[in-house]
Amino acid sequence: MNRIALAVVLAATGCAPAVASLSAHAASTSAPPCVPKITTIQGHRAAVNCGPATATLHISGKTYTFHNGFCQRSKAAGSALELNLGTTVVGVKGNAGKADFSMLISAHLHSAFGSGSVFGADYGGRALLGGEGLIKVSGNIPANGTFTSTVAAHGKFTGSWNCHGVVWQAP
């Protein structure tokens, strides 16, 4: 999800402030807490996210931890919660071995049927998750919470996130 957005922004502008507006996230302030570093990894454009947010993913009996990111809510996106952590490398299989976690959770967080979500995770050179579907979300949203997959097609996964007090309210 955030790879596609990053690829479009990099192709269209190549400018760090535009990428910051898509993938940087800050705490109930008018500006994101930091600006992701735009760099090149293995000859491909990459965004190295920053910030205090963390996430943990449990899938196939293994636990993966992600850090260096932040959380964003956007009125334009219906107050959906977007999490981007780690490093996003555009166009490289296995994300060039860099850890990357992204999740977009719809604004309807407490639906009896789950929340619409787009998610992706890479770790250790392999894709762990990628797709969209329903997840169950609970917690002190948007600050922190837990999620559980509800669609068998993506496999069973659970996890949690913590914005560590930094949730940027984007326009």
Number of C-alpha atoms within 10 A of each C-alpha: 17 22 20 11 14 23 18 13 18 19 11 10 11 15 12 16 13 16 22 21 17 17 28 30 34 26 21 16 13 11 16 24 21 16 22 26 15 21 13 13 17 9 11 12 19 25 25 21 24 22 24 19 26 23 23 17 21 15 15 10 7 8 11 17 16 22 22 18 30 31 34 27 25 15 11 9 13 11 18 19 23 27 27 33 27 26 28 29 28 22 15 16 12 18 23 21 16 17 23 29 29 25 21 22 25 20 18 14 21 13 12 8 11 21 23 19 21 20 20 19 25 25 20 14 14 15 16 19 19 16 13 17 17 20 25 20 23 16 14 10 15 23 17 19 16 19 20 19 20 18 14 10 9 15 11 14 20 18 18 18 23 24 25 15 16 23 26 24 20 22 11
